[in-house]
Amino acid sequence: MTTLPWYDRIPRTRIYLKLPEILSGLAEVLSGTGMGEAKVAAFEQAFAEMMGVGEAVAQPYARIALHHLVQALSLPAGSEIIMTPITIHDIVNVLLVAGLKPVFVDINPQTYQMDPERLTQAITPKTRAVLVTHLFGLATDMDSIQSICQQHGLVLLEDGSHAYNAAWKGKKLGTFGDAGFFSLSSLKAVSTGYGGMVIAKDAAVLARVRNQSARLPVVAKGHMGGILIRNLIVNLATHPTLFSWSTFLLVRWISQRSPETIRKWQTDNPNVLRLQEIPTKWLWKFNDVQASLGLACLARVKDWDEKRRANAQILLDHLMPVAQDRLPLLVEGSHNVFWRFPFRAPEGAVFRQFMASRGVDLTTTLLPCCATMPIFADVAQETPHAQRAVREVHFLPVHPTIHPHRIHQQAQIVLAFLKQKAGIHVPS
Ligand SMILES: Cc1ncc(COP(=O)(O)O)c(C=O)c1O
């Protein structure tokens, strides 16, 4: 029976920043040399080149990118914004603070992306915009969504935080809409510790976003240092050797005693609040430390995308013949980057424990279904596919630094689970 070796177990995720990069960022923060903006334009330019657009504007967070965008687009208060229900709750907060009404439409249960038919049904005379989140780095039929928006005169916004370099019919996700925004936080494929980026079709919209971010204060050293230290801790905790010898054993020990504790700790965050205004702690100017980190990620992002895609393909090759209904539907025309590899396992903790007993640590998506969160009860919608996805979808690790051999072994372990626990016939 396949079990990963005790010295090379697989963590649920790894960050995209390398240890020396984080340490050099910390040194710059401590010496005070990294708080300026000399390198920011170069990072914005490199980002714009990756996206194949003329200009990009760096932001303190993706949520602030959206905050600035809705102001720059002058969406009138009371407008309805149709959106994907699975995202971080603060994206919804930003819309509500702007006086906009989020209208959640369910996802397609096979692709996990916004369902164009449901989108059409949700349009009312008050609808002004559509916010599509490209979940997990998988691409959907953007022709349909774009043509619905054009037909109804709606602004199309894309959240490409999971989908750097994913494409639909050769065109990058994030470039279909009037504007696209991206998170650069620590788990993203392009990371600057924290941060965001905006691109837009209309140069005047982008200029307004730039003006707003130019007015923000310089980040406090302690805040920037704290973010880098958190990145350092996650980097070390998921380093193959340290993870195998310490983090994995700790996570397993806790999970065996209380299977839901860690997942709940990550999802039932006491800081999940309904906001009345944008917190000042989110409003900082993008700086040179972040730009250097971002440039390092951009230099390798394509190579790492390909490695992650190759890892995902290994899983698909092994699992598709026996468990197609648990895998995402990959639409023809889509170029998927698999920021996460979604695998349906309604068995929940039983699945997680089986995988952990053989050396693979994994979890469900930690993003909530915002359509049913108690803090958003006044705009709640039944979105059963999204609710089910949040419960059932587990991410099989495919990080580009995991050796393909270990991914083959991971696939064998999933197959063993399907055979033993789910009673699925798996030819030997
Ligand atoms: C889909 C999606 N959108 C937006 C964000 C928010 O990013 P930020 O923390 O940069 O605001 C995240 C963060 O995980 C995300 O997953």
The ligand as an SDF file (V2000), in Angstrom:
LIG
                    3D

 16 16  0  0  0  0  0  0  0  0999 V2000
  -11.0320   34.9320   -4.6740 C   0  0  0  0  0  0  0  0  0  0  0  0
  -10.3900   35.9180   -3.7670 C   0  0  0  0  0  0  0  0  0  0  0  0
  -10.6460   37.2140   -3.9490 N   0  0  0  0  0  0  0  0  0  0  0  0
  -10.1190   38.1590   -3.1440 C   0  0  0  0  0  0  0  0  0  0  0  0
   -9.3010   37.8000   -2.1020 C   0  0  0  0  0  0  0  0  0  0  0  0
   -8.8270   38.8830   -1.1570 C   0  0  0  0  0  0  0  0  0  0  0  0
   -7.5500   39.2160   -1.2820 O   0  0  0  0  0  0  0  0  0  0  0  0
   -6.9190   40.3650   -0.3570 P   0  0  0  0  0  0  0  0  0  0  0  0
   -6.6160   39.7140    0.9540 O   0  0  0  0  0  0  0  0  0  0  0  0
   -5.7050   40.7660   -1.1310 O   0  0  0  0  0  0  0  0  0  0  0  0
   -7.9140   41.4500   -0.2390 O   0  0  0  0  0  0  0  0  0  0  0  0
   -8.9930   36.4610   -1.8800 C   0  0  0  0  0  0  0  0  0  0  0  0
   -8.1120   36.0730   -0.7660 C   0  0  0  0  0  0  0  0  0  0  0  0
   -7.8640   34.9490   -0.4640 O   0  0  0  0  0  0  0  0  0  0  0  0
   -9.5600   35.4890   -2.7350 C   0  0  0  0  0  0  0  0  0  0  0  0
   -9.3230   34.1730   -2.5400 O   0  0  0  0  0  0  0  0  0  0  0  0
  1  2  1  0
  2  3  1  0
  2 15  2  0
  3  4  2  0
  4  5  1  0
  5  6  1  0
  5 12  2  0
  6  7  1  0
  7  8  1  0
  8  9  2  0
  8 10  1  0
  8 11  1  0
 12 13  1  0
 12 15  1  0
 13 14  2  0
 15 16  1  0
M  END
$$$$
